[in-house]
């Protein structure tokens, strides 16, 4: 399976996205369909047999247009899309389309209003009453059937397919109102043809204001897209050559001068400087960089000249990955949205029935056909479920965008709702609480020199990829390591191998016990090392322990602050580690963690998470490959963005900055976003509960009803945008 991203035009509400989703589900080979009317797109999983034509046809069958289709490359990065149909440069945005319609409709509507209300307000008759109906029909016709044609077309297409949407109610209401003008030539009935034009104009005005607000909601994505550098200064044959960023290839070396954007992700091969990475990490202070260090594309070089070798380009870069994650988050659904979706799916048919019954009851009771039609129209136009459909996705869009700006990437929308139920937050130690860059801080040798012990340990550990192994190799500083045979890594415990026909074992006390190696003479040294919070690696030759190496992994400077805040917020904080109890307790005490689960093998982390879930919902914070199962098992997985790709892929929330302060911010952002979702749903439901009875009772005329409907949608979108004022 691969992903396909479809850009869709014509969707106006959640019912529209539901219709597209239903139509796409009918295509064989399409699954995991996610349609978002706010983002105007759909992201689906497709088999290799599914074609662009099939997807476009499915969207068209639902009543909308597939502007473009992008297919993810079947091999390579999950961020890259190969088959891309770009929208023409001249194509207008949604806001521009509605603005054009807005201007056109108001030109005619102002004339209609002057003609209709001048006699009442100023006792001035612009045209005779005999000419009123033909003029109203002529002026309203272009409003409905030119500027509002797509709305009416989509609305009546919904009737034919029994896929009702907001457009269905507007289309029926305006066409019925317009038809009263024609009917008035044959029977005595109130002419609402001029009103039909005003209703459509107010609807279009509301959609324009709504589209502008939606544009603000998605502005973070646009800003991220604009961040990338457009040019790169490559170093070729000792000379600088400026090229377009699309012409940069992996392995190219480019020069970045002070104040310039770094063109793409890469490794520094020469020079040192400080780099402003705030746009992707939220970190305000520049980060010092030197040869061998990694840099992120679109970040800004501060004060030195850097020579950088490109390691990732195009869709594989860190910035592209962030954009992809945010787009995915803005397209996902929160569980509470299922309730809103179910309501909106049946809402329009119910309103159609209520409108018809209202019309019939008023006509039967009053005998006034014209007034009865007007009240029926009021019920139709005031009950559009647009606000209800926008309540959840617009809040999620704003929240995900805010998170991206702060380096908090919400990959799955449901995490926003689940986060408020979390009781326990579990942390991996290495690379999460600590920096993940351990250093040798203590060496004790028995019967030989420390240098000799390090030479043996370094020769063995150079064959391991563990961070502790790298620290020992670095400390040993071997120019010519000893030859090792029969090397074997013992997962979660240590390593073993042969040097000069002698078997050596390096690892923790559990491994020593398994190998029946006596360490009683080193107990005092081991205890001293562990009391300082050092990880102790015991070195044994045969069945005899010959030394201890103490390794310390410094705690991240803001881990203490973050965990203190979580404790104050009432969360139960837990640390899971493979270290022994003494070392684990020392680190936990240093950062303020309440509970420690030590000596946990990598494969047991997810089991430990399940045990903690018996007491309530659990969030797990981790960064390594071995954390992926626990990230998946937890109710909310929070991956450290500076960790492995596998861990990031397993997380529901990704902290690009790598700081645990991001956990606190993610919790606050999730709570604030969900609060906005609840507020919007309340106002959407409350509005309909109040407005529909007023319309049925004949209190609201059709124009006022349409103004109220438009204001409800604008209120929901505006309220969602107020989320930006929340401090997280």
N, C-alpha and C positions, 0 to 999 in steps of 0.2 A: 504493500500500500504506500501511496505518497499523498501529499497534501495538494489541494487546489484552492487558490484564492480567487474569488469572483467579485468584481466590482459591479454593483447593481444600482440602477437609477429608477426612480419612480416610487420607492417605498416611503410611506408617510407615517406608518404606525406599526405597533407590534403585530397586529393582525396581518399586515403585509408580509412581515418576516415569517410568520407562521405559515402563510400560503406558499411562500418560496420554499420553506423547509419541507412542507408536505410534497411539493412537486419534485424537489430534488431527491427525496426519499424513494420516489418511484423509479429512479434510474438504477439499473442493476450495476453493482460494483461501487456504489456511493454509500458511505457510512460516516458516523460522527459529525453530523451536520450542525453547523453553528451559524445562524443568520442574525445579523445585527442591523436593525433599521437606523440606529444612531450613526454607526460607522459606514452605513450603506455598502456592506459587503457580506460575503459568506465564505467560511473556511470549511472545507470538507475533506475527508479521506477518500481517495479514489484508487481503484485498481488500475493496472497499466492499460486495460482494455477501454477504459472510459475516455471519450474524446471531448475536445473543446465544444464541438458542435452539439453533442448530447447535453452538456451542461447549459449551454446558452438556450437551447430549445426548452429545457425544463424551466428555466427562469422566465422565458417568454410565455410558456403555457400558463404560468402563474399570473401573468398580466404585467410583467416588468421587463426591463431591458438589461441584459448582461453586457456592460460596457467593455469589460476586459476579463480575461481568464489567465491566471498564471499557474503553471504546474511546477511543483517542487522537483528538483533533480533527483532521480532515483538513486544515484550514487554520489556520495560526498556529503557536504554539510547540510544539516537540517534547516539552515537559514537561506539556502540558495534556491532561486527559482529560475528555470531555464527558458521555458516556452512562454513568452510574455507578449501580450498584445497591448501596446501602450495607447492611452487615450491621446487623441490629437491635441496639439498644443493650443488650438483655438477653442477647445471645449470649455464651456462655462462651468463654474462651480455651482453647487446647489443654491448657495446664497445669491449668486448672480442671476440664476434662472428665476428665482422667486422675486428678485428685485425688478427684473424686466416686466414680469407679470404685474407686479405691484403698481408700477408707474402707469402701465397701460390701462389697468382696471380703474384706477382712481381718476384718470382723465374722463372716462365715461360716467363714473359714479358721481363725481362732483356735479356734472350737468344734471344727472337724474335727481340728486338731492335738491339742487336749486329749483328745478321745475316742480318737484313734489312739495317742498316745504315753504317756498316763497309766498304762496297764497295764505298759508296758515300763520306764518311768522310776520310777514310784512304787508299782507293783504294786497299782494301784487300777483296778478295772473300772467305767467310767462306764455303759456299756450292755452288754448281753449280746452274745456273738458272733453269735447268730442274727439280732439286730436291726442288726448293724453295717452290712451292705451296703445295706439300705433307707435307713438314716439318712445314709450317705455319699452316696447318690444324691440324696436330698432336699436335703442341704446344698450339694452341688456344682452342682446344677441351676441355681440363680440366678447362681452365679459364672460359669458357662459361657454360659448362654443368656439372661442379662439383662445383666450387666455386661460380659461378653465377647462379646456377640452380634455386634457390628460386626466384631470380629476374625474370628470364625468365619464370618460371612456373606461377608466379603471373601476369606477363605482358600478357601472352597469355590467361590466364584464364579470364582476363579483357576483351579481345577481344570476347571470347565466350559469356560472360554475358553482353557485351556492357557497362561494368563499367571500363572506361579507367583511368589509373593512370600514374605516372612518370615511373613505371616499364614497362608499355605498350610501351612507346617510346624507352626506353633503350633496351627492349627485341627485338622489331622489328628492330631497328637499328643494333644491334650486329648480330642477326641471318641473316639478309639480307647481311651484310658485310661478314659474315662467308660463306654464300651460294655462293658468287662470286668466292670463291676458287674452289668449286665443279663445278660451271658453266664453269670455265676456261678450264676444261678438254674437254668440248664439243663445246664451242663457244669462239670467241676472245673477252675477257672482262678483265678489270683491276681486279687483285686479291686483295681484301681487307680483306682476312681471317686473316692475321696477325694484321691488324688494328682493327679488331673486338675484338681480345684479349686485345689490348691496351686500347680500349674504355671501356671495362668492368673493367679492372684494375684501370683506372683513376676514374671510377664511384665508385668502392669499396673504393678506397683511400679517395675520397671525403666524402663517407658515414662514414668512420672511423673517420675522422677529425670532421665531423658534430656530430657524436655520443659522442665524447669527449667533444665538446662544449656544447651539450645538457646536458651531465652529470654535467658540471659546473653550468648550469642553474638550475638544480634540486638539487644542492648540499645542499641547506638549509634544505630541507625535510630530506635528509640522516643524516645531522648533528643533527636535532631534534630527529630523531629516535635513534641516538646513545647516546643522553643525559641521558636517563633513567638509574637509578641504577640497577645493576644486582643482588645484594644481600640485605638482610635486617637483622638486628640484633634484634630479637624479645625478649621480656621480658616474660618468662614463669616460674611461680612458683619462682620468685625472681632470676632466672638465665638467662644469655644471651644465646640465641640459634640462630646461623646464618642459614638462609634459602634462597632459591631462591626467587626472587621478585614475581614470579608467585604463590608462596605458601602463600603469605600474604593475609589475609582475613580482611574484614571490621570489626573494633572493636579490632583488634590486636594492642598491644602497642609495639613500637620498639624504640630502643635507637639510637641516632645520635650523634656521637662525633665530636669535632672540625675538620674541613677540610673534612668531609664526605658529600656525597650526601644524601639528604633526599629521602628515597626509594619511597614514594608515598604521595598523598595528605592526610593531617591529621590535627588534633587539638592537640596543646601542652597541656599535662596534668601535666608536671613538668619541671622546669628549665627555664632559660632565656639565650638568645644569640642574635647575629645579623646574618641575613641570606642574602646571595648574591642571589638576584632574577633576576639578569640582563639578564639571558638567556631567560626568558619569558616576562619580562616587559621592558627591555632596560634600566632600572634604574641602574646607575653605583654604587650608594652608597648602602651599606648593610642596611637592614631594621631590626630594633630592634623587637625582639619577646619575649613573656613571656607566662606564663600559660594562657590558654583560647584563645590564638591567633591561627590563621590558617597558615599552611605552604603548599607549593606547591612541589610536587614530582619533583626530579631532580635538585632542587635548592641546594645551598651549605651552610652548617652550618659553621659559622665562628669561634667563640671563646668559646662557652659554650656547656655543655652537655644537650641535649633535650630528653625528653620522649614524644613520639608522638603517639596518637591513630589514626589508619588508618580510614579515612572517605570515601575515594574513591580509587578504585583499577582498574588496567587494562585500558580498553577503556573508563572508566568514568572519568579518571583523567584530570586535567587541561591541561597537556602537550599533551595528546592524543586528547583533544578537539582542541588544536591549530593545530596539525598536520592535523586533519580532515578538519578544516576550510581552511588551506592553500592548501590542495589537491583539495578541492572543487573549490577554487578560480582559481587555475591553470588549472582546467578543464572547466571553464565556457568560454563563448564567448562574446567578445566585439561587439557591433552593427556594427562597421566598418568591422569586419571580415566577415559579411554576404556578403559584396561586393566582398571581395577576394574569398569567397567560390563559389559565382555565376560565377566569372570569371574562376576559376580553373575547375569547372564542365564542362564548354564548351570548355576550352582551348585545352585539349588534342585532342578531335575530330577535332577541327579546324586545329591544327598543322598537324594531319594525312592527312587531305585534302590538306593543303598547301604543305606538303612534296611530296605528290603524283603528284600534279600539277607542282611543281618545277621540279621533275624528268622528267615528260612528256614534259615540255617546253624545258628543256635543251637537251633532247634526240632528240626532233623534230627539234630544232634549230641547234644543233651541230652534231648530228648523232653519237656522242661518248657515247656509252652505259655505259662504265666503269665510265667516269667522271660524267655522269648524276646520276648514282647510288650513287657515293661518295657525291655529292652535296645534294641529297635527304636524305642520312644518316646524313649529317651535320645538316640539318634543324631539323631532328628528335631529335638528341641528345642535341642540344643546347637549344631547347625550353622547356625542362622539367620544370614544374611549381613548383619544390620543394621550391625554394626561396620564391615564392609568397605564398605558403601554410604555410611556417614556419614564415613568417614575423610577424604575430599577436600572435600566441600561444607562441612562444619562448620569445617574449618581456613580455607577461603577466606572464609567468612562472618565469622569472628573477625578475620582479617587485613584484610579490606576495611573493617570497622568501625573497627579501630584506625587505619587510614590516614585515614579520614574525620575522626576526632578530631584528627588532626594536620595536616589540610589536604592530605592526599595521597589523591587519588581514583583508585582503580584501576578503570578503566572496563572492562577486559577481563581476565578471569581468567588467560588464557594468558600474559599479560605476566609473571606471577609465576614461571612455569616458565622462560620465555625469558630473563628478566633474569639468571639465574645463568650463562648462556652468553655474555653480552656481554663483548666485548674492548675496544671503542672507543666513546667517548662524544663525539658531535659537537655543538657548540653554535653556534646562530645568535648574532650579536653584538648587534645593536640590539634592546633590549627584553628580552633574555635575559641576557647578561652585563652589559650596561649598562642604565641606567634607561629608555632609550627616550624621553628628554625632552632632546634636544640643545639647546645654547645657543650663540649666536655669541660666540666668544672672541677673534677676531682679524679685522681688516679691513685690506686694503692696496689702495689705488687708484692707477692710473697716469693722470696728466694731468687728474685731477679730484679733488674732495673725497670723503672717505669717505661723507658724507651723500648726495652725488649718486649714488655707486655703490649704496648701500643702497636709495635711492628706486627706481632702475631694477630692482634685484634683487627688492625687496619687491613691486613692482607685478606682476612676472611670477610670483613664487613664491606669491602669494596664490591663484592658480588651481590650485595643486597641493595634494594631501593628504598629501604625504610629511612625516614628522616634521622633517626638516632644513628643508624649505620653511617650515613653521610657525615654526621658530626664526628664520629670516631675516626673515619678515614681522613677528614680534614685535620684533626688533631695529630694523627700519626704522621702526616706529611711525607709519605713514602715516595722516594724517587724510584726505588726498585722493590716492589712488593714480593713477598714469598709466594712460591707456587702452591696453589691450593687444588686438591683433588676431592671428589665426592662431596661437593658443596650441597647443602640442603637447608632450606628455610623451614622452620617449624612455626607455622602460622600462630601469631599472637604470643609466642614464647621466646623465640630467638633463632639462632642458626647453629650449624655444625659443619665440620669439614676436616680433611686430612692435610697436614703439613709435615713433610719429612717423615712419613709413615706414622705420625702421631695424630690421634684424634683429638680435636679441640671442640669445645662447646661454649658458646657465648649466649647468655640469655638471663631470664629472671629466675627467681627461686623455684617457681613451679616447674620449669624445665629441668633445673638441677635435681629436683625431687624425682621427676620422671626418669631421669638418667641415673638415679641412685648415686649422685655426687655429693659428698659431704662438704658442707659449708660452715660447720659449727665454729671453726677458728676465725672465720671472717664475719661472724654475727655482729660483733661490736662495731666494725667498720661499716657494715651494711646499714645498721641501725642509725649510725651517725649521719650517713649520706641521706637516708630516707627522711630523717627528722628535719632536714633542710628543704625537703620537697624535691630532692633530686631523684631522677629515675636511675636505678642501679642495674648495671649489666655485669653479671658475674662471668669471669673467664675461667674455664677449667681445661686441664690437660689430662686426658684419660678420665680417671675417677677422682682427680685431685683438683681442688680450686686453687688457682694460682694468682688471682687478683680480682679487683673490683674497679669498674669505671663508672663514675658518677656523671650523669648528663642532666642539664637543666634547660628547660624550655621557658623562656621569659613570658610572663603574663602580659597580654595586651594592655596598654595603658588605660583604656576605657572599660575593660571588663568589670572592674570593681564597681565603677559608677553605674553601669548598666544593670548588673545583678542586684545592687543596692536598691535601685528604683523598682525593679520587679518584685523584690521582697516587700517593699513599702506598698506596692499596689495589691499585695495579698496573694501573689502567686507562690506556689511551692516550687523551689528551684532544686534541681537534681543534676549531679554530674556522673556520667558513665565513662569509665576508662579501663584500659587493660593494665594500668599500673597497680602496684600493691597498695594495701590500705594506708600505710604510713605516708607514702608519697602523695596519694590522692587526697588524703585528709589535709595535708600541708597546703596543697594548692587550693582546696575548697575553703579552708580557713582564711587564706589570703584574699580570696575574692568574695567571701560571704555566702557561699552556697550552703544550704541547710542539710542536704542529704547526699551521700556518696555511695555509688555502687562500683566497687573496684574489682579488678581481676576478671573483667568481662571480655571474652573472646569476641572478635569482630562478628562472627556468625550468630552470637547470642544477643546482640544489641536489640534486635527487633523483638525478641522474646521478652526481654526486660521491659520494653515499651508496652507490650501487651499486658504485662503484670501491673504496670502503673495505671493503665487505662481502666482497671477495675475500680479505681478510686475517682475517676473522672476523666474528662478529655485531656489529651496530652499533645503538646507541641514539642518537636525535636529539632535541635539546632546542631548542624554538623557540616563538615566540609570535605570529607574523604570518600574514596570509593567504597570503603567498608561501612560508611554511614548511610549509603543509598537505601538498603532494606529498611532501616529504622526510620528514615525520612518518609518512605512510602507507608510504613505501618502506622505512623503517628497520625493523629487527626489533622494536624497542620505541620507539614515539613518545611523548615526554614533553612535554606542552604546558604552557606557563605560563598559569595560570588568570587572570592579569590581562590576557592578550592577547585576540585576536579569537575570536569564537564558532566560526569555521571551523577555526581551529587547534585549539581545544579538542575539537571534534567529531572531528578527525582523530587525536587522541592516544589512546594506550592507557592512559597515566597522566596525570592532570592535577594540577598543583601549584597549589592555590587561593591559596596564600600568595605565589606569584611569586618566592620565594627559591630560589636554586640549592642551598641546604642541603637542600631538599626532594628533590633528586636523590640525595644520599647516603642520606637517610632512606628513600626509596623502594627503593633497592637493598638496604639492610639489612632492611627490612620484607619485601621479596620473598623474600630468602634465608631469613629466619626462618620465614615462612609455608610455604615449600616444604619446609623442614626438618621442620616439624610434619606436613605431608602425608605425607612419607616415613616418619616415625616411626609415624603412625597406620596406614598401609598395612602396615608391618612387623608391628605388634602384631596387626592384624586377621588377617593371613595366618598368623602364628605361632600365634595362639590356635587357629585351626581345624586347623592341622597337628598340634598337640599334643592338642587336645580330642577330635577325631573318633575317632582310634585308641583313646583311653581309653574312649570310649562303646561302640565296637564290641567292645572286650575285656570289657565288662561291669563295668568298674571303677566307673563312675558310675551311681547310680540316677537316675531321671527328675527328681526334685526338685533334686538337686545339679546336674544337667546344666543345668536351667533357670536356677538361680542363677548358674552360670558364664557362660551366654549373656548374661544381663542385665548382669553385671559387665563383660563385654567391651565392650558398647555404652557403658556409663557411663564406662569407662576412656578410650575414644576421644574422647568429648565433653569430658571433664574435661581431657585432655591438650591438646586444641585451645584450651581456655580459658586454659591456662597460657601461651599465646602473649602474653597481656596483660602478663606480667612482663618480656618482652624489651624492652630499651632500644634504640630506633632513632634 
